[in-house]
């Protein structure tokens, strides 16, 4: 069965510092990988996704993630964060078959401090 | 206008009451989902529907039921609400073959 582990439940960081949010997954089949962001009092929106091709994926708001098949990881990075990046970030995985349900990590709360 | 809408956005109800949460979408997607979000527990799938005639239980369906009235509408019911159903509820849609899901703004439900 597939599973997703977000290795940090909370990540505090100062404004303009770099940040990495870590995500590991387990699956015996080909997968699609996603990062979603949830701003306070809002729904979730897609930040970026990996379906195939280049392992470095660029998303909205300056975020990027790298798919590492050998380490079964999909870590999210941003070189310089802003106060407005304060949010909950969710990693998700789906199989590449017909089901395509998303399996979700528990989320990482990113707090950007001035 | 938003592609995925949920009504109501906030609801306070009493234990034992029946309540319905509604979701509508204009994206034309066949697949729709209901999730609940609790602090520290992430998103948990309650029910999902791959089309109007295909409805499936998720990981936490006990105490909930759903109705897929049309491709665009998917309702979640709590037949007899209990306090531990207090949570944030999200509706989402997706369009195969992609897995990407599109979320509504959420309904904050409080059961007293």
Contacts between the chains, C-beta under 8 A, distances in Angstrom:
chain1	res1	chain2	res2	distance
A	9	B	40	7.4
A	32	B	98	8.0
A	32	B	99	4.9
A	34	B	99	7.2
A	34	B	100	6.8
A	42	B	105	6.6
A	42	B	106	7.7
A	43	B	4	7.9
A	43	B	90	6.1
A	43	B	103	4.0
A	43	B	104	5.7
A	43	B	105	4.7
A	43	B	106	5.3
A	44	B	43	7.9
A	44	B	90	7.1
A	44	B	92	7.9
A	44	B	101	8.0
A	44	B	103	4.5
A	45	B	103	7.0
A	46	B	100	5.8
A	46	B	102	7.9
A	49	B	100	6.2
A	51	B	98	7.6
A	90	B	42	6.8
A	90	B	43	6.9
A	94	B	99	3.9
A	98	B	96	7.7
A	100	B	31	8.0
A	100	B	94	7.1
A	100	B	96	5.8
A	100	B	97	7.3
A	100	B	98	7.8
A	100	B	99	4.5
A	101	B	45	7.2
A	101	B	48	6.8
A	101	B	99	8.0
A	102	B	99	6.2
A	102	B	101	6.1
A	104	B	42	5.1
A	104	B	43	4.6
A	105	B	42	6.3
A	106	B	40	6.8
A	106	B	41	6.7
A	106	B	42	4.0
A	107	B	42	5.2
